[in-house]
Amino acid sequence: MDSEAAVIREEMNQTRVDLDHKLARLEARAEQLRPRTMARRYLPEYPLDRTIGAVLTFIGTRMAWRHYRNGFGRRARVRTAMASYGRW
């Protein structure tokens, strides 16, 4: 009877150890997937790189906005020109 209890106790201890290892692995994985950790992994480290990235993003946004805004103005001018030409 004592040997059965010892075997059960040993199995319980082994299960507890396995669960502790699994929990530690899950906590480490959760730490890797935190937004701050992900940002540290993928964002540039140096302030100069961040500044250059911000400037390029600003320039690209400005170019896209101008293209978007001028595109509609150009279409209106073409429509007006076609209407004055007499095709429409």
N, C-alpha and C positions, 0 to 999 in steps of 0.2 A: 504494500500500500504506500509506503514511504517512497519507494522507487518510482511509482506512478506519479506521485505528487512532485517529485524532483524533476521528472521528465516534463510534466506539464509546466512547472515553474521555469524550466530552461527554455521551453518553446515560447512561453510568454515573454521572457527576457529577450530572446532572439527576435521575436516579432516587434517588441518595443524598440530595439536597436535598429531594425530595418525601417520602421516607421520614422524614427528620428533622422536617419540618413535621407530618406525620401523627402521629409519635410525640409531638411537643410538644402537639398538640391532645388526644391520648389521655391524656397525663399531666395536662393541665389538667382534663379531664373527670373523671379519677379523683380529683383533688383536690376537685372540687366534690361528689363522691358519698361522700366520707369521712364517717363518723358524726359526728365533731366538727364538720365544716363544716355538715352538715345540721342539727345541733342548734343551732348558732349562727344559722342562717337562720330556724328555726321557733320556737325558744324565746324568750320575752320577754327583753329586754335588762336591764330594771331589776329590782333586788332587790325592790322593792315589788310589782311585778307577779307575780314568782315567789312571794312570800309570800302574796299574795291568792289566787293559783291553788292553792297548797298548802292553804290554809285551806278554800277552797271544795271541793276534792277530799276533804279530810278530812270535812267536814260531809256531803257527798253520800254518802260511803262509810258514815258512821255512820247516816244515815237509811236507806240501803238495808239495812244489817245489822239495824237495829231492825225494819224492815218484814218482812224475811225471818224473823227470829226470832219476832216476834209473830204472823205468819201461821200458823205451825204451832201455836202455843199457842191461838189463836182457834179453829182447826179442832177441836182436841181438846176445847175447852170446848163447842163446838156439838154434837159427837158425844155427849159426856156428857149434855148437856141433852136431846138427842133420845132417847137411851137411857132417861133417867129419865122422859121423857114417855110412853114406851111405844110409840113408833112403830117402834122397831127391835127 
